[in-house]
């Protein structure tokens, strides 16, 4: 860069082409991540964000944001499969701390703890792990209403007894007052495959254009070197 009463940006054409191809490769990788996540329960599409100076910064000018649209909700045979039919996340706790997820495939251990598939504790809206005081012999005796109130049928009292409200929060950790939880359902990803494949087309074209420019520059450089060699 030269600063002399004005600013001029001078850069090798090879570097520009290579950096552009790196950016396009990273965009392809982001799109492939969404395609792979299409059938994953609770997966949310990652939207690439390209800054105004990506042509100079390269891959450092790329970032991602989460698309929080509701995914495809489908029926499940497991009473402990829960889906949030509005925006929000279940709160879980692992050894690394509190995590948010839309994957509502839960289970109960022998002590009555409500856990995720990864054995993380599911938290209530009070931020404490949920533990059933009665471990039923049939999971159908566990009910979860639209507001997230989990209850279990007690064979001794012959009553449906409340346990806790399952914690549902937004991306900032604020409690969602009306989570609209659906029991016996799974939420699959919000990825639309046709859109992902269509978005790949201009990326691949741009990559190919930069590759051709790189090859032309390389051929021209080889000619110059060859001519300089014969002149000497």
Legacy VTK file of the C-alpha trace (Angstrom):
# vtk DataFile Version 3.0
C-alpha trace
ASCII
DATASET POLYDATA
POINTS 232 float
0.000 0.000 0.000
1.308 3.456 -0.956
0.205 6.623 0.907
1.333 9.826 -0.828
-1.468 12.371 -0.868
-3.735 9.467 -1.823
-4.123 5.780 -1.061
-3.247 3.121 -3.628
-3.651 -0.592 -3.061
-1.143 -2.680 -5.007
-1.289 -6.455 -4.761
-0.065 -9.471 -6.650
-2.760 -10.944 -8.909
-1.912 -14.474 -7.741
-2.686 -13.541 -4.120
-6.027 -12.003 -5.126
-7.113 -15.121 -7.045
-5.970 -17.519 -4.342
-7.720 -15.528 -1.605
-10.931 -15.440 -3.655
-10.809 -19.218 -4.171
-10.275 -19.724 -0.437
-13.367 -17.639 0.298
-15.480 -19.615 -2.176
-14.189 -22.905 -0.745
-15.214 -21.810 2.746
-18.678 -20.840 1.479
-19.027 -24.283 -0.095
-18.038 -25.823 3.249
-20.710 -23.801 5.077
-23.353 -24.870 2.570
-22.285 -28.520 2.837
-22.661 -28.241 6.610
-26.303 -27.272 6.119
-26.898 -30.066 3.612
-25.436 -32.621 6.045
-27.639 -31.205 8.830
-30.842 -31.539 6.783
-32.036 -34.705 8.573
-30.637 -33.815 12.002
-33.141 -33.225 14.784
-32.814 -29.750 16.277
-30.313 -28.526 13.666
-30.622 -24.860 12.698
-29.358 -23.577 9.381
-26.148 -21.544 9.460
-26.291 -18.446 7.265
-22.961 -17.199 5.827
-22.236 -13.523 6.465
-19.825 -11.784 4.085
-18.265 -8.543 5.297
-17.693 -5.488 3.074
-13.925 -6.119 2.962
-13.863 -9.859 2.341
-12.083 -9.315 -0.991
-9.128 -7.990 1.046
-9.521 -10.018 4.269
-10.175 -13.384 2.669
-11.766 -16.043 4.896
-11.299 -13.742 7.912
-14.078 -11.609 6.436
-16.566 -14.497 6.688
-18.757 -15.324 9.654
-21.970 -17.217 10.359
-25.327 -16.428 11.893
-28.030 -18.892 12.968
-31.339 -19.023 11.125
-33.874 -19.455 13.955
-36.915 -20.264 11.813
-38.929 -23.249 13.022
-37.958 -26.549 11.402
-40.060 -29.474 10.189
-42.072 -30.935 13.084
-42.911 -34.617 12.721
-44.678 -37.122 14.949
-42.678 -39.555 17.083
-43.617 -42.703 18.986
-41.620 -41.686 22.073
-43.581 -39.741 24.748
-40.331 -38.082 25.842
-39.691 -36.598 22.400
-40.571 -32.917 22.662
-40.641 -30.192 20.019
-40.834 -26.430 20.519
-43.273 -25.026 17.942
-42.076 -21.463 18.523
-38.655 -19.809 18.723
-36.651 -20.862 21.757
-34.311 -23.478 23.205
-34.311 -26.160 25.886
-31.808 -25.535 28.677
-29.431 -28.371 29.516
-26.437 -28.680 31.800
-23.252 -30.608 31.093
-19.753 -30.635 32.567
-18.976 -27.604 30.368
-21.920 -25.599 31.739
-25.389 -24.629 30.521
-26.133 -25.268 26.855
-29.098 -24.467 24.620
-30.622 -26.928 22.160
-33.758 -27.534 20.132
-33.166 -31.285 20.193
-35.925 -32.483 22.538
-35.175 -36.213 22.503
-35.123 -36.853 26.242
-34.883 -39.914 28.470
-35.124 -40.811 32.158
-32.480 -42.685 34.143
-33.189 -45.117 36.981
-33.143 -42.271 39.514
-35.754 -40.232 37.649
-33.410 -37.611 36.174
-34.555 -36.129 32.873
-31.603 -36.285 30.475
-30.694 -35.576 26.859
-29.321 -38.240 24.507
-25.835 -37.111 25.586
-26.746 -37.597 29.292
-26.902 -33.839 29.953
-29.355 -32.748 32.640
-32.503 -30.999 31.416
-33.206 -27.823 33.400
-36.500 -26.405 34.615
-37.568 -22.790 34.116
-36.038 -22.195 37.558
-32.644 -23.315 36.245
-32.413 -26.537 38.278
-32.164 -30.129 36.966
-35.515 -31.878 36.556
-35.949 -35.057 38.573
-39.139 -37.095 38.714
-40.201 -38.157 42.199
-41.850 -41.192 40.621
-40.213 -43.337 37.947
-43.098 -44.803 35.921
-43.048 -48.260 34.390
-44.634 -46.794 31.261
-43.398 -43.540 29.687
-46.957 -42.804 28.557
-47.717 -41.932 32.174
-45.555 -38.834 31.726
-47.375 -35.813 30.322
-46.026 -32.471 29.097
-48.499 -29.691 28.297
-48.100 -26.743 25.888
-46.520 -24.592 28.593
-43.894 -27.206 29.396
-45.412 -28.479 32.647
-44.149 -32.027 33.138
-46.274 -34.333 35.277
-46.268 -38.043 36.060
-49.012 -40.439 37.078
-48.466 -41.800 40.594
-49.808 -45.342 40.909
-49.981 -44.993 44.692
-52.103 -41.832 44.789
-53.824 -42.550 41.448
-53.198 -38.926 40.462
-51.263 -37.048 37.794
-48.695 -35.112 39.842
-46.760 -32.057 38.670
-42.953 -32.265 38.576
-41.626 -29.034 37.020
-41.853 -26.698 34.061
-39.283 -27.568 31.398
-37.094 -24.509 30.860
-37.419 -22.880 27.425
-35.461 -19.685 26.793
-34.597 -17.454 23.848
-31.075 -16.981 22.469
-30.374 -14.414 25.226
-31.408 -16.770 28.032
-34.739 -15.049 28.719
-37.594 -17.417 29.594
-40.170 -17.957 26.840
-43.570 -17.630 28.484
-45.549 -19.538 25.842
-43.213 -22.198 24.383
-45.978 -24.260 22.700
-44.301 -27.595 23.428
-45.603 -30.595 21.497
-45.206 -33.962 23.216
-44.486 -36.955 21.009
-42.939 -34.880 18.209
-39.459 -34.177 16.850
-38.309 -31.004 15.138
-36.016 -31.643 12.208
-33.792 -28.998 10.625
-35.070 -25.818 8.982
-32.832 -26.448 5.959
-34.422 -26.362 2.489
-32.241 -28.557 0.285
-33.281 -26.909 -2.989
-32.201 -23.512 -1.669
-28.843 -24.868 -0.521
-28.104 -26.469 -3.904
-29.172 -23.309 -5.739
-26.896 -21.181 -3.561
-23.971 -23.429 -4.509
-24.231 -22.596 -8.214
-22.959 -18.965 -8.129
-20.287 -19.925 -5.584
-18.924 -22.668 -7.847
-19.043 -20.359 -10.872
-17.094 -17.671 -9.012
-14.532 -20.222 -7.863
-14.105 -21.484 -11.416
-13.702 -17.931 -12.763
-10.943 -17.189 -10.232
-9.295 -20.515 -11.018
-9.214 -19.637 -14.722
-7.732 -16.199 -13.941
-5.089 -17.877 -11.774
-4.187 -20.285 -14.575
-3.944 -17.451 -17.131
-1.661 -15.478 -14.812
0.451 -18.556 -14.232
0.788 -19.210 -17.981
1.725 -15.570 -18.636
4.328 -15.673 -15.881
5.840 -18.838 -17.353
6.074 -17.138 -20.766
7.822 -14.111 -19.253
10.309 -16.318 -17.388
10.955 -18.313 -20.555
11.550 -15.169 -22.626
13.850 -13.704 -19.995
15.792 -16.968 -19.956
16.235 -16.949 -23.781
17.225 -13.278 -23.803
20.050 -13.939 -21.366
LINES 1 233
232 0 1 2 3 4 5 6 7 8 9 10 11 12 13 14 15 16 17 18 19 20 21 22 23 24 25 26 27 28 29 30 31 32 33 34 35 36 37 38 39 40 41 42 43 44 45 46 47 48 49 50 51 52 53 54 55 56 57 58 59 60 61 62 63 64 65 66 67 68 69 70 71 72 73 74 75 76 77 78 79 80 81 82 83 84 85 86 87 88 89 90 91 92 93 94 95 96 97 98 99 100 101 102 103 104 105 106 107 108 109 110 111 112 113 114 115 116 117 118 119 120 121 122 123 124 125 126 127 128 129 130 131 132 133 134 135 136 137 138 139 140 141 142 143 144 145 146 147 148 149 150 151 152 153 154 155 156 157 158 159 160 161 162 163 164 165 166 167 168 169 170 171 172 173 174 175 176 177 178 179 180 181 182 183 184 185 186 187 188 189 190 191 192 193 194 195 196 197 198 199 200 201 202 203 204 205 206 207 208 209 210 211 212 213 214 215 216 217 218 219 220 221 222 223 224 225 226 227 228 229 230 231
